[in-house]
Amino acid sequence: MATSTNSAPTMFSKSNYTWMLIGAIVIALGMFLLSGGKSNNPAVFNRDEVYSTTRITIAPIIIFIGLAIEVYAIFKKSAPEKK
């Protein structure tokens, strides 16, 4: 039974995938903060809940930071493999 070893170079290394995972977690955290909480009475519009600092400012900044991490992960050069 022959075993084939594919030694083709990969586009990303383990480090790139780790950074991609971190970026995805940061984006998910930003989306979670953006969604906010549940209103006690859906028939009443609460301006403070909808336009809170967390939803309007902090969450989008966190999402953009996550996107920047993703861009970094894609463009990060992999270290040459040791043989």
mmCIF file of the N, C-alpha and C atoms, coordinates in Angstrom:
data_MODEL
# 
_entry.id   MODEL 
# 
loop_
_atom_site.group_PDB 
_atom_site.id 
_atom_site.type_symbol 
_atom_site.label_atom_id 
_atom_site.label_alt_id 
_atom_site.label_comp_id 
_atom_site.label_asym_id 
_atom_site.label_entity_id 
_atom_site.label_seq_id 
_atom_site.pdbx_PDB_ins_code 
_atom_site.Cartn_x 
_atom_site.Cartn_y 
_atom_site.Cartn_z 
_atom_site.occupancy 
_atom_site.B_iso_or_equiv 
_atom_site.pdbx_formal_charge 
_atom_site.auth_seq_id 
_atom_site.auth_comp_id 
_atom_site.auth_asym_id 
_atom_site.auth_atom_id 
_atom_site.pdbx_PDB_model_num 
ATOM 1   N N  . MET A 1 1  ? 0.841   -1.165 0.000  1.00 0.00 ? 1  MET A N  1 
ATOM 2   C CA . MET A 1 1  ? 0.000   0.000  0.000  1.00 0.00 ? 1  MET A CA 1 
ATOM 3   C C  . MET A 1 1  ? 0.893   1.237  0.000  1.00 0.00 ? 1  MET A C  1 
ATOM 4   N N  . ALA A 1 2  ? 0.781   2.004  -1.033 1.00 0.00 ? 2  ALA A N  1 
ATOM 5   C CA . ALA A 1 2  ? 1.640   3.175  -1.183 1.00 0.00 ? 2  ALA A CA 1 
ATOM 6   C C  . ALA A 1 2  ? 0.979   4.396  -0.549 1.00 0.00 ? 2  ALA A C  1 
ATOM 7   N N  . THR A 1 3  ? 1.802   5.181  0.113  1.00 0.00 ? 3  THR A N  1 
ATOM 8   C CA . THR A 1 3  ? 1.315   6.410  0.714  1.00 0.00 ? 3  THR A CA 1 
ATOM 9   C C  . THR A 1 3  ? 1.843   7.584  -0.098 1.00 0.00 ? 3  THR A C  1 
ATOM 10  N N  . SER A 1 4  ? 0.952   8.455  -0.491 1.00 0.00 ? 4  SER A N  1 
ATOM 11  C CA . SER A 1 4  ? 1.415   9.599  -1.266 1.00 0.00 ? 4  SER A CA 1 
ATOM 12  C C  . SER A 1 4  ? 1.593   10.795 -0.351 1.00 0.00 ? 4  SER A C  1 
ATOM 13  N N  . THR A 1 5  ? 2.672   11.483 -0.549 1.00 0.00 ? 5  THR A N  1 
ATOM 14  C CA . THR A 1 5  ? 2.915   12.696 0.217  1.00 0.00 ? 5  THR A CA 1 
ATOM 15  C C  . THR A 1 5  ? 2.873   13.864 -0.745 1.00 0.00 ? 5  THR A C  1 
ATOM 16  N N  . ASN A 1 6  ? 1.989   14.744 -0.482 1.00 0.00 ? 6  ASN A N  1 
ATOM 17  C CA . ASN A 1 6  ? 1.839   15.916 -1.325 1.00 0.00 ? 6  ASN A CA 1 
ATOM 18  C C  . ASN A 1 6  ? 2.668   17.039 -0.723 1.00 0.00 ? 6  ASN A C  1 
ATOM 19  N N  . SER A 1 7  ? 3.753   17.398 -1.376 1.00 0.00 ? 7  SER A N  1 
ATOM 20  C CA . SER A 1 7  ? 4.629   18.431 -0.837 1.00 0.00 ? 7  SER A CA 1 
ATOM 21  C C  . SER A 1 7  ? 4.426   19.764 -1.548 1.00 0.00 ? 7  SER A C  1 
ATOM 22  N N  . ALA A 1 8  ? 3.243   19.971 -2.085 1.00 0.00 ? 8  ALA A N  1 
ATOM 23  C CA . ALA A 1 8  ? 2.947   21.237 -2.741 1.00 0.00 ? 8  ALA A CA 1 
ATOM 24  C C  . ALA A 1 8  ? 2.889   22.344 -1.694 1.00 0.00 ? 8  ALA A C  1 
ATOM 25  N N  . PRO A 1 9  ? 3.433   23.498 -2.022 1.00 0.00 ? 9  PRO A N  1 
ATOM 26  C CA . PRO A 1 9  ? 3.411   24.586 -1.039 1.00 0.00 ? 9  PRO A CA 1 
ATOM 27  C C  . PRO A 1 9  ? 1.979   25.064 -0.793 1.00 0.00 ? 9  PRO A C  1 
ATOM 28  N N  . THR A 1 10 ? 1.678   25.334 0.452  1.00 0.00 ? 10 THR A N  1 
ATOM 29  C CA . THR A 1 10 ? 0.351   25.834 0.797  1.00 0.00 ? 10 THR A CA 1 
ATOM 30  C C  . THR A 1 10 ? 0.369   27.353 0.822  1.00 0.00 ? 10 THR A C  1 
ATOM 31  N N  . MET A 1 11 ? -0.776  27.928 0.615  1.00 0.00 ? 11 MET A N  1 
ATOM 32  C CA . MET A 1 11 ? -0.870  29.383 0.562  1.00 0.00 ? 11 MET A CA 1 
ATOM 33  C C  . MET A 1 11 ? -0.731  30.009 1.944  1.00 0.00 ? 11 MET A C  1 
ATOM 34  N N  . PHE A 1 12 ? -1.293  29.364 2.957  1.00 0.00 ? 12 PHE A N  1 
ATOM 35  C CA . PHE A 1 12 ? -1.275  29.909 4.305  1.00 0.00 ? 12 PHE A CA 1 
ATOM 36  C C  . PHE A 1 12 ? -0.629  28.912 5.253  1.00 0.00 ? 12 PHE A C  1 
ATOM 37  N N  . SER A 1 13 ? 0.003   29.447 6.287  1.00 0.00 ? 13 SER A N  1 
ATOM 38  C CA . SER A 1 13 ? 0.594   28.599 7.314  1.00 0.00 ? 13 SER A CA 1 
ATOM 39  C C  . SER A 1 13 ? -0.352  28.527 8.512  1.00 0.00 ? 13 SER A C  1 
ATOM 40  N N  . LYS A 1 14 ? 0.071   27.784 9.520  1.00 0.00 ? 14 LYS A N  1 
ATOM 41  C CA . LYS A 1 14 ? -0.744  27.647 10.728 1.00 0.00 ? 14 LYS A CA 1 
ATOM 42  C C  . LYS A 1 14 ? -0.928  29.009 11.404 1.00 0.00 ? 14 LYS A C  1 
ATOM 43  N N  . SER A 1 15 ? 0.095   29.843 11.336 1.00 0.00 ? 15 SER A N  1 
ATOM 44  C CA . SER A 1 15 ? 0.029   31.177 11.924 1.00 0.00 ? 15 SER A CA 1 
ATOM 45  C C  . SER A 1 15 ? -1.051  32.022 11.237 1.00 0.00 ? 15 SER A C  1 
ATOM 46  N N  . ASN A 1 16 ? -1.138  31.925 9.910  1.00 0.00 ? 16 ASN A N  1 
ATOM 47  C CA . ASN A 1 16 ? -2.164  32.670 9.177  1.00 0.00 ? 16 ASN A CA 1 
ATOM 48  C C  . ASN A 1 16 ? -3.562  32.227 9.608  1.00 0.00 ? 16 ASN A C  1 
ATOM 49  N N  . TYR A 1 17 ? -3.752  30.924 9.714  1.00 0.00 ? 17 TYR A N  1 
ATOM 50  C CA . TYR A 1 17 ? -5.062  30.419 10.118 1.00 0.00 ? 17 TYR A CA 1 
ATOM 51  C C  . TYR A 1 17 ? -5.403  30.818 11.550 1.00 0.00 ? 17 TYR A C  1 
ATOM 52  N N  . THR A 1 18 ? -4.401  30.875 12.414 1.00 0.00 ? 18 THR A N  1 
ATOM 53  C CA . THR A 1 18 ? -4.637  31.309 13.786 1.00 0.00 ? 18 THR A CA 1 
ATOM 54  C C  . THR A 1 18 ? -5.113  32.759 13.808 1.00 0.00 ? 18 THR A C  1 
ATOM 55  N N  . TRP A 1 19 ? -4.445  33.629 13.035 1.00 0.00 ? 19 TRP A N  1 
ATOM 56  C CA . TRP A 1 19 ? -4.859  35.032 12.957 1.00 0.00 ? 19 TRP A CA 1 
ATOM 57  C C  . TRP A 1 19 ? -6.243  35.162 12.347 1.00 0.00 ? 19 TRP A C  1 
ATOM 58  N N  . MET A 1 20 ? -6.563  34.322 11.357 1.00 0.00 ? 20 MET A N  1 
ATOM 59  C CA . MET A 1 20 ? -7.897  34.352 10.758 1.00 0.00 ? 20 MET A CA 1 
ATOM 60  C C  . MET A 1 20 ? -8.969  33.981 11.781 1.00 0.00 ? 20 MET A C  1 
ATOM 61  N N  . LEU A 1 21 ? -8.672  32.990 12.597 1.00 0.00 ? 21 LEU A N  1 
ATOM 62  C CA . LEU A 1 21 ? -9.615  32.580 13.641 1.00 0.00 ? 21 LEU A CA 1 
ATOM 63  C C  . LEU A 1 21 ? -9.808  33.701 14.664 1.00 0.00 ? 21 LEU A C  1 
ATOM 64  N N  . ILE A 1 22 ? -8.722  34.355 15.055 1.00 0.00 ? 22 ILE A N  1 
ATOM 65  C CA . ILE A 1 22 ? -8.818  35.479 15.993 1.00 0.00 ? 22 ILE A CA 1 
ATOM 66  C C  . ILE A 1 22 ? -9.669  36.597 15.387 1.00 0.00 ? 22 ILE A C  1 
ATOM 67  N N  . GLY A 1 23 ? -9.438  36.909 14.117 1.00 0.00 ? 23 GLY A N  1 
ATOM 68  C CA . GLY A 1 23 ? -10.229 37.941 13.443 1.00 0.00 ? 23 GLY A CA 1 
ATOM 69  C C  . GLY A 1 23 ? -11.701 37.585 13.390 1.00 0.00 ? 23 GLY A C  1 
ATOM 70  N N  . ALA A 1 24 ? -12.004 36.326 13.114 1.00 0.00 ? 24 ALA A N  1 
ATOM 71  C CA . ALA A 1 24 ? -13.404 35.894 13.055 1.00 0.00 ? 24 ALA A CA 1 
ATOM 72  C C  . ALA A 1 24 ? -14.070 36.003 14.426 1.00 0.00 ? 24 ALA A C  1 
ATOM 73  N N  . ILE A 1 25 ? -13.336 35.685 15.480 1.00 0.00 ? 25 ILE A N  1 
ATOM 74  C CA . ILE A 1 25 ? -13.889 35.796 16.836 1.00 0.00 ? 25 ILE A CA 1 
ATOM 75  C C  . ILE A 1 25 ? -14.148 37.255 17.187 1.00 0.00 ? 25 ILE A C  1 
ATOM 76  N N  . VAL A 1 26 ? -13.223 38.149 16.803 1.00 0.00 ? 26 VAL A N  1 
ATOM 77  C CA . VAL A 1 26 ? -13.406 39.578 17.074 1.00 0.00 ? 26 VAL A CA 1 
ATOM 78  C C  . VAL A 1 26 ? -14.612 40.120 16.298 1.00 0.00 ? 26 VAL A C  1 
ATOM 79  N N  . ILE A 1 27 ? -14.768 39.715 15.045 1.00 0.00 ? 27 ILE A N  1 
ATOM 80  C CA . ILE A 1 27 ? -15.928 40.146 14.263 1.00 0.00 ? 27 ILE A CA 1 
ATOM 81  C C  . ILE A 1 27 ? -17.217 39.625 14.893 1.00 0.00 ? 27 ILE A C  1 
ATOM 82  N N  . ALA A 1 28 ? -17.229 38.373 15.331 1.00 0.00 ? 28 ALA A N  1 
ATOM 83  C CA . ALA A 1 28 ? -18.417 37.809 15.975 1.00 0.00 ? 28 ALA A CA 1 
ATOM 84  C C  . ALA A 1 28 ? -18.748 38.560 17.267 1.00 0.00 ? 28 ALA A C  1 
ATOM 85  N N  . LEU A 1 29 ? -17.725 38.945 18.021 1.00 0.00 ? 29 LEU A N  1 
ATOM 86  C CA . LEU A 1 29 ? -17.950 39.726 19.241 1.00 0.00 ? 29 LEU A CA 1 
ATOM 87  C C  . LEU A 1 29 ? -18.580 41.074 18.898 1.00 0.00 ? 29 LEU A C  1 
ATOM 88  N N  . GLY A 1 30 ? -18.085 41.725 17.854 1.00 0.00 ? 30 GLY A N  1 
ATOM 89  C CA . GLY A 1 30 ? -18.656 43.003 17.431 1.00 0.00 ? 30 GLY A CA 1 
ATOM 90  C C  . GLY A 1 30 ? -20.104 42.859 16.994 1.00 0.00 ? 30 GLY A C  1 
ATOM 91  N N  . MET A 1 31 ? -20.412 41.794 16.266 1.00 0.00 ? 31 MET A N  1 
ATOM 92  C CA . MET A 1 31 ? -21.792 41.552 15.841 1.00 0.00 ? 31 MET A CA 1 
ATOM 93  C C  . MET A 1 31 ? -22.696 41.292 17.042 1.00 0.00 ? 31 MET A C  1 
ATOM 94  N N  . PHE A 1 32 ? -22.181 40.570 18.012 1.00 0.00 ? 32 PHE A N  1 
ATOM 95  C CA . PHE A 1 32 ? -22.946 40.300 19.228 1.00 0.00 ? 32 PHE A CA 1 
ATOM 96  C C  . PHE A 1 32 ? -23.259 41.604 19.961 1.00 0.00 ? 32 PHE A C  1 
ATOM 97  N N  . LEU A 1 33 ? -22.252 42.485 20.067 1.00 0.00 ? 33 LEU A N  1 
ATOM 98  C CA . LEU A 1 33 ? -22.485 43.777 20.721 1.00 0.00 ? 33 LEU A CA 1 
ATOM 99  C C  . LEU A 1 33 ? -23.432 44.652 19.911 1.00 0.00 ? 33 LEU A C  1 
ATOM 100 N N  . LEU A 1 34 ? -23.368 44.544 18.603 1.00 0.00 ? 34 LEU A N  1 
ATOM 101 C CA . LEU A 1 34 ? -24.235 45.330 17.728 1.00 0.00 ? 34 LEU A CA 1 
ATOM 102 C C  . LEU A 1 34 ? -25.696 44.915 17.873 1.00 0.00 ? 34 LEU A C  1 
ATOM 103 N N  . SER A 1 35 ? -25.930 43.629 18.118 1.00 0.00 ? 35 SER A N  1 
ATOM 104 C CA . SER A 1 35 ? -27.308 43.147 18.217 1.00 0.00 ? 35 SER A CA 1 
ATOM 105 C C  . SER A 1 35 ? -28.004 43.657 19.468 1.00 0.00 ? 35 SER A C  1 
ATOM 106 N N  . GLY A 1 36 ? -27.275 43.847 20.541 1.00 0.00 ? 36 GLY A N  1 
ATOM 107 C CA . GLY A 1 36 ? -27.860 44.405 21.760 1.00 0.00 ? 36 GLY A CA 1 
ATOM 108 C C  . GLY A 1 36 ? -28.737 43.409 22.487 1.00 0.00 ? 36 GLY A C  1 
ATOM 109 N N  . GLY A 1 37 ? -29.576 43.947 23.343 1.00 0.00 ? 37 GLY A N  1 
ATOM 110 C CA . GLY A 1 37 ? -30.428 43.109 24.164 1.00 0.00 ? 37 GLY A CA 1 
ATOM 111 C C  . GLY A 1 37 ? -31.875 43.146 23.745 1.00 0.00 ? 37 GLY A C  1 
ATOM 112 N N  . LYS A 1 38 ? -32.685 42.405 24.480 1.00 0.00 ? 38 LYS A N  1 
ATOM 113 C CA . LYS A 1 38 ? -34.111 42.320 24.198 1.00 0.00 ? 38 LYS A CA 1 
ATOM 114 C C  . LYS A 1 38 ? -34.851 43.398 24.984 1.00 0.00 ? 38 LYS A C  1 
ATOM 115 N N  . SER A 1 39 ? -35.807 44.022 24.322 1.00 0.00 ? 39 SER A N  1 
ATOM 116 C CA . SER A 1 39 ? -36.600 45.057 24.970 1.00 0.00 ? 39 SER A CA 1 
ATOM 117 C C  . SER A 1 39 ? -37.680 44.406 25.846 1.00 0.00 ? 39 SER A C  1 
ATOM 118 N N  . ASN A 1 40 ? -37.976 45.048 26.962 1.00 0.00 ? 40 ASN A N  1 
ATOM 119 C CA . ASN A 1 40 ? -39.020 44.521 27.847 1.00 0.00 ? 40 ASN A CA 1 
ATOM 120 C C  . ASN A 1 40 ? -40.392 44.605 27.200 1.00 0.00 ? 40 ASN A C  1 
ATOM 121 N N  . ASN A 1 41 ? -40.643 45.691 26.483 1.00 0.00 ? 41 ASN A N  1 
ATOM 122 C CA . ASN A 1 41 ? -41.930 45.886 25.831 1.00 0.00 ? 41 ASN A CA 1 
ATOM 123 C C  . ASN A 1 41 ? -41.668 46.273 24.373 1.00 0.00 ? 41 ASN A C  1 
ATOM 124 N N  . PRO A 1 42 ? -41.887 45.357 23.421 1.00 0.00 ? 42 PRO A N  1 
ATOM 125 C CA . PRO A 1 42 ? -41.591 45.653 22.023 1.00 0.00 ? 42 PRO A CA 1 
ATOM 126 C C  . PRO A 1 42 ? -42.457 46.764 21.420 1.00 0.00 ? 42 PRO A C  1 
ATOM 127 N N  . ALA A 1 43 ? -43.563 47.101 22.064 1.00 0.00 ? 43 ALA A N  1 
ATOM 128 C CA . ALA A 1 43 ? -44.441 48.142 21.542 1.00 0.00 ? 43 ALA A CA 1 
ATOM 129 C C  . ALA A 1 43 ? -43.927 49.546 21.878 1.00 0.00 ? 43 ALA A C  1 
ATOM 130 N N  . VAL A 1 44 ? -42.958 49.632 22.792 1.00 0.00 ? 44 VAL A N  1 
ATOM 131 C CA . VAL A 1 44 ? -42.428 50.927 23.231 1.00 0.00 ? 44 VAL A CA 1 
ATOM 132 C C  . VAL A 1 44 ? -41.034 51.109 22.646 1.00 0.00 ? 44 VAL A C  1 
ATOM 133 N N  . PHE A 1 45 ? -40.806 52.267 21.993 1.00 0.00 ? 45 PHE A N  1 
ATOM 134 C CA . PHE A 1 45 ? -39.496 52.578 21.425 1.00 0.00 ? 45 PHE A CA 1 
ATOM 135 C C  . PHE A 1 45 ? -38.636 53.223 22.498 1.00 0.00 ? 45 PHE A C  1 
ATOM 136 N N  . ASN A 1 46 ? -37.532 52.561 22.839 1.00 0.00 ? 46 ASN A N  1 
ATOM 137 C CA . ASN A 1 46 ? -36.620 53.097 23.832 1.00 0.00 ? 46 ASN A CA 1 
ATOM 138 C C  . ASN A 1 46 ? -35.375 53.614 23.106 1.00 0.00 ? 46 ASN A C  1 
ATOM 139 N N  . ARG A 1 47 ? -35.255 54.926 22.987 1.00 0.00 ? 47 ARG A N  1 
ATOM 140 C CA . ARG A 1 47 ? -34.160 55.555 22.254 1.00 0.00 ? 47 ARG A CA 1 
ATOM 141 C C  . ARG A 1 47 ? -32.800 55.200 22.870 1.00 0.00 ? 47 ARG A C  1 
ATOM 142 N N  . ASP A 1 48 ? -32.718 55.093 24.192 1.00 0.00 ? 48 ASP A N  1 
ATOM 143 C CA . ASP A 1 48 ? -31.439 54.807 24.851 1.00 0.00 ? 48 ASP A CA 1 
ATOM 144 C C  . ASP A 1 48 ? -30.922 53.412 24.526 1.00 0.00 ? 48 ASP A C  1 
ATOM 145 N N  . GLU A 1 49 ? -31.813 52.442 24.337 1.00 0.00 ? 49 GLU A N  1 
ATOM 146 C CA . GLU A 1 49 ? -31.385 51.085 23.989 1.00 0.00 ? 49 GLU A CA 1 
ATOM 147 C C  . GLU A 1 49 ? -30.933 50.998 22.536 1.00 0.00 ? 49 GLU A C  1 
ATOM 148 N N  . VAL A 1 50 ? -31.676 51.617 21.656 1.00 0.00 ? 50 VAL A N  1 
ATOM 149 C CA . VAL A 1 50 ? -31.379 51.523 20.226 1.00 0.00 ? 50 VAL A CA 1 
ATOM 150 C C  . VAL A 1 50 ? -30.132 52.314 19.867 1.00 0.00 ? 50 VAL A C  1 
ATOM 151 N N  . TYR A 1 51 ? -30.005 53.513 20.400 1.00 0.00 ? 51 TYR A N  1 
ATOM 152 C CA . TYR A 1 51 ? -28.885 54.389 20.045 1.00 0.00 ? 51 TYR A CA 1 
ATOM 153 C C  . TYR A 1 51 ? -27.838 54.446 21.151 1.00 0.00 ? 51 TYR A C  1 
ATOM 154 N N  . SER A 1 52 ? -27.571 53.334 21.786 1.00 0.00 ? 52 SER A N  1 
ATOM 155 C CA . SER A 1 52 ? -26.573 53.314 22.852 1.00 0.00 ? 52 SER A CA 1 
ATOM 156 C C  . SER A 1 52 ? -25.166 53.428 22.254 1.00 0.00 ? 52 SER A C  1 
ATOM 157 N N  . THR A 1 53 ? -24.231 53.859 23.069 1.00 0.00 ? 53 THR A N  1 
ATOM 158 C CA . THR A 1 53 ? -22.844 54.005 22.635 1.00 0.00 ? 53 THR A CA 1 
ATOM 159 C C  . THR A 1 53 ? -22.260 52.668 22.186 1.00 0.00 ? 53 THR A C  1 
ATOM 160 N N  . THR A 1 54 ? -22.660 51.609 22.840 1.00 0.00 ? 54 THR A N  1 
ATOM 161 C CA . THR A 1 54 ? -22.147 50.288 22.474 1.00 0.00 ? 54 THR A CA 1 
ATOM 162 C C  . THR A 1 54 ? -22.564 49.911 21.063 1.00 0.00 ? 54 THR A C  1 
ATOM 163 N N  . ARG A 1 55 ? -23.825 50.121 20.729 1.00 0.00 ? 55 ARG A N  1 
ATOM 164 C CA . ARG A 1 55 ? -24.324 49.729 19.403 1.00 0.00 ? 55 ARG A CA 1 
ATOM 165 C C  . ARG A 1 55 ? -23.859 50.665 18.295 1.00 0.00 ? 55 ARG A C  1 
ATOM 166 N N  . ILE A 1 56 ? -23.748 51.945 18.565 1.00 0.00 ? 56 ILE A N  1 
ATOM 167 C CA . ILE A 1 56 ? -23.464 52.923 17.527 1.00 0.00 ? 56 ILE A CA 1 
ATOM 168 C C  . ILE A 1 56 ? -21.964 53.139 17.325 1.00 0.00 ? 56 ILE A C  1 
ATOM 169 N N  . THR A 1 57 ? -21.161 53.027 18.384 1.00 0.00 ? 57 THR A N  1 
ATOM 170 C CA . THR A 1 57 ? -19.743 53.357 18.274 1.00 0.00 ? 57 THR A CA 1 
ATOM 171 C C  . THR A 1 57 ? -18.824 52.167 18.506 1.00 0.00 ? 57 THR A C  1 
ATOM 172 N N  . ILE A 1 58 ? -18.970 51.515 19.631 1.00 0.00 ? 58 ILE A N  1 
ATOM 173 C CA . ILE A 1 58 ? -18.010 50.474 20.031 1.00 0.00 ? 58 ILE A CA 1 
ATOM 174 C C  . ILE A 1 58 ? -18.098 49.243 19.140 1.00 0.00 ? 58 ILE A C  1 
ATOM 175 N N  . ALA A 1 59 ? -19.294 48.750 18.882 1.00 0.00 ? 59 ALA A N  1 
ATOM 176 C CA . ALA A 1 59 ? -19.455 47.536 18.068 1.00 0.00 ? 59 ALA A CA 1 
ATOM 177 C C  . ALA A 1 59 ? -18.898 47.696 16.654 1.00 0.00 ? 59 ALA A C  1 
ATOM 178 N N  . PRO A 1 60 ? -19.201 48.785 15.930 1.00 0.00 ? 60 PRO A N  1 
ATOM 179 C CA . PRO A 1 60 ? -18.598 48.931 14.592 1.00 0.00 ? 60 PRO A CA 1 
ATOM 180 C C  . PRO A 1 60 ? -17.077 49.035 14.624 1.00 0.00 ? 60 PRO A C  1 
ATOM 181 N N  . ILE A 1 61 ? -16.520 49.687 15.648 1.00 0.00 ? 61 ILE A N  1 
ATOM 182 C CA . ILE A 1 61 ? -15.064 49.763 15.763 1.00 0.00 ? 61 ILE A CA 1 
ATOM 183 C C  . ILE A 1 61 ? -14.473 48.379 15.952 1.00 0.00 ? 61 ILE A C  1 
ATOM 184 N N  . ILE A 1 62 ? -15.101 47.563 16.789 1.00 0.00 ? 62 ILE A N  1 
ATOM 185 C CA . ILE A 1 62 ? -14.612 46.195 17.017 1.00 0.00 ? 62 ILE A CA 1 
ATOM 186 C C  . ILE A 1 62 ? -14.709 45.379 15.733 1.00 0.00 ? 62 ILE A C  1 
ATOM 187 N N  . ILE A 1 63 ? -15.777 45.551 14.972 1.00 0.00 ? 63 ILE A N  1 
ATOM 188 C CA . ILE A 1 63 ? -15.922 44.830 13.701 1.00 0.00 ? 63 ILE A CA 1 
ATOM 189 C C  . ILE A 1 63 ? -14.820 45.242 12.730 1.00 0.00 ? 63 ILE A C  1 
ATOM 190 N N  . PHE A 1 64 ? -14.533 46.541 12.638 1.00 0.00 ? 64 PHE A N  1 
ATOM 191 C CA . PHE A 1 64 ? -13.457 47.001 11.752 1.00 0.00 ? 64 PHE A CA 1 
ATOM 192 C C  . PHE A 1 64 ? -12.091 46.495 12.209 1.00 0.00 ? 64 PHE A C  1 
ATOM 193 N N  . ILE A 1 65 ? -11.875 46.408 13.505 1.00 0.00 ? 65 ILE A N  1 
ATOM 194 C CA . ILE A 1 65 ? -10.621 45.829 14.016 1.00 0.00 ? 65 ILE A CA 1 
ATOM 195 C C  . ILE A 1 65 ? -10.523 44.372 13.595 1.00 0.00 ? 65 ILE A C  1 
ATOM 196 N N  . GLY A 1 66 ? -11.625 43.631 13.690 1.00 0.00 ? 66 GLY A N  1 
ATOM 197 C CA . GLY A 1 66 ? -11.637 42.235 13.251 1.00 0.00 ? 66 GLY A CA 1 
ATOM 198 C C  . GLY A 1 66 ? -11.346 42.108 11.767 1.00 0.00 ? 66 GLY A C  1 
ATOM 199 N N  . LEU A 1 67 ? -11.899 43.012 10.957 1.00 0.00 ? 67 LEU A N  1 
ATOM 200 C CA . LEU A 1 67 ? -11.620 42.992 9.520  1.00 0.00 ? 67 LEU A CA 1 
ATOM 201 C C  . LEU A 1 67 ? -10.153 43.314 9.247  1.00 0.00 ? 67 LEU A C  1 
ATOM 202 N N  . ALA A 1 68 ? -9.572  44.233 10.015 1.00 0.00 ? 68 ALA A N  1 
ATOM 203 C CA . ALA A 1 68 ? -8.153  44.552 9.855  1.00 0.00 ? 68 ALA A CA 1 
ATOM 204 C C  . ALA A 1 68 ? -7.288  43.344 10.224 1.00 0.00 ? 68 ALA A C  1 
ATOM 205 N N  . ILE A 1 69 ? -7.685  42.608 11.244 1.00 0.00 ? 69 ILE A N  1 
ATOM 206 C CA . ILE A 1 69 ? -6.958  41.392 11.614 1.00 0.00 ? 69 ILE A CA 1 
ATOM 207 C C  . ILE A 1 69 ? -7.036  40.373 10.489 1.00 0.00 ? 69 ILE A C  1 
ATOM 208 N N  . GLU A 1 70 ? -8.196  40.259 9.859  1.00 0.00 ? 70 GLU A N  1 
ATOM 209 C CA . GLU A 1 70 ? -8.352  39.336 8.733  1.00 0.00 ? 70 GLU A CA 1 
ATOM 210 C C  . GLU A 1 70 ? -7.444  39.724 7.560  1.00 0.00 ? 70 GLU A C  1 
ATOM 211 N N  . VAL A 1 71 ? -7.376  41.011 7.256  1.00 0.00 ? 71 VAL A N  1 
ATOM 212 C CA . VAL A 1 71 ? -6.501  41.482 6.176  1.00 0.00 ? 71 VAL A CA 1 
ATOM 213 C C  . VAL A 1 71 ? -5.048  41.179 6.524  1.00 0.00 ? 71 VAL A C  1 
ATOM 214 N N  . TYR A 1 72 ? -4.667  41.431 7.779  1.00 0.00 ? 72 TYR A N  1 
ATOM 215 C CA . TYR A 1 72 ? -3.306  41.115 8.221  1.00 0.00 ? 72 TYR A CA 1 
ATOM 216 C C  . TYR A 1 72 ? -3.023  39.625 8.063  1.00 0.00 ? 72 TYR A C  1 
ATOM 217 N N  . ALA A 1 73 ? -3.988  38.793 8.439  1.00 0.00 ? 73 ALA A N  1 
ATOM 218 C CA . ALA A 1 73 ? -3.795  37.339 8.361  1.00 0.00 ? 73 ALA A CA 1 
ATOM 219 C C  . ALA A 1 73 ? -3.615  36.882 6.920  1.00 0.00 ? 73 ALA A C  1 
ATOM 220 N N  . ILE A 1 74 ? -4.308  37.515 5.996  1.00 0.00 ? 74 ILE A N  1 
ATOM 221 C CA . ILE A 1 74 ? -4.200  37.122 4.585  1.00 0.00 ? 74 ILE A CA 1 
ATOM 222 C C  . ILE A 1 74 ? -2.859  37.551 3.993  1.00 0.00 ? 74 ILE A C  1 
ATOM 223 N N  . PHE A 1 75 ? -2.406  38.760 4.324  1.00 0.00 ? 75 PHE A N  1 
ATOM 224 C CA . PHE A 1 75 ? -1.184  39.275 3.719  1.00 0.00 ? 75 PHE A CA 1 
ATOM 225 C C  . PHE A 1 75 ? 0.088   38.922 4.485  1.00 0.00 ? 75 PHE A C  1 
ATOM 226 N N  . LYS A 1 76 ? -0.037  38.322 5.668  1.00 0.00 ? 76 LYS A N  1 
ATOM 227 C CA . LYS A 1 76 ? 1.127   37.948 6.462  1.00 0.00 ? 76 LYS A CA 1 
ATOM 228 C C  . LYS A 1 76 ? 1.923   36.881 5.724  1.00 0.00 ? 76 LYS A C  1 
ATOM 229 N N  . LYS A 1 77 ? 3.233   37.114 5.600  1.00 0.00 ? 77 LYS A N  1 
ATOM 230 C CA . LYS A 1 77 ? 4.080   36.140 4.926  1.00 0.00 ? 77 LYS A CA 1 
ATOM 231 C C  . LYS A 1 77 ? 4.366   34.988 5.864  1.00 0.00 ? 77 LYS A C  1 
ATOM 232 N N  . SER A 1 78 ? 4.308   33.792 5.319  1.00 0.00 ? 78 SER A N  1 
ATOM 233 C CA . SER A 1 78 ? 4.594   32.610 6.108  1.00 0.00 ? 78 SER A CA 1 
ATOM 234 C C  . SER A 1 78 ? 6.109   32.437 6.218  1.00 0.00 ? 78 SER A C  1 
ATOM 235 N N  . ALA A 1 79 ? 6.524   31.925 7.363  1.00 0.00 ? 79 ALA A N  1 
ATOM 236 C CA . ALA A 1 79 ? 7.949   31.619 7.534  1.00 0.00 ? 79 ALA A CA 1 
ATOM 237 C C  . ALA A 1 79 ? 8.288   30.413 6.676  1.00 0.00 ? 79 ALA A C  1 
ATOM 238 N N  . PRO A 1 80 ? 9.488   30.386 6.108  1.00 0.00 ? 80 PRO A N  1 
ATOM 239 C CA . PRO A 1 80 ? 9.858   29.219 5.287  1.00 0.00 ? 80 PRO A CA 1 
ATOM 240 C C  . PRO A 1 80 ? 9.896   27.951 6.126  1.00 0.00 ? 80 PRO A C  1 
ATOM 241 N N  . GLU A 1 81 ? 9.410   26.879 5.527  1.00 0.00 ? 81 GLU A N  1 
ATOM 242 C CA . GLU A 1 81 ? 9.383   25.604 6.241  1.00 0.00 ? 81 GLU A CA 1 
ATOM 243 C C  . GLU A 1 81 ? 10.781  25.040 6.397  1.00 0.00 ? 81 GLU A C  1 
ATOM 244 N N  . LYS A 1 82 ? 11.024  24.444 7.570  1.00 0.00 ? 82 LYS A N  1 
ATOM 245 C CA . LYS A 1 82 ? 12.308  23.805 7.832  1.00 0.00 ? 82 LYS A CA 1 
ATOM 246 C C  . LYS A 1 82 ? 12.265  22.381 7.333  1.00 0.00 ? 82 LYS A C  1 
ATOM 247 N N  . LYS A 1 83 ? 13.345  21.958 6.699  1.00 0.00 ? 83 LYS A N  1 
ATOM 248 C CA . LYS A 1 83 ? 13.379  20.574 6.194  1.00 0.00 ? 83 LYS A CA 1 
ATOM 249 C C  . LYS A 1 83 ? 14.378  19.757 6.954  1.00 0.00 ? 83 LYS A C  1 
# 
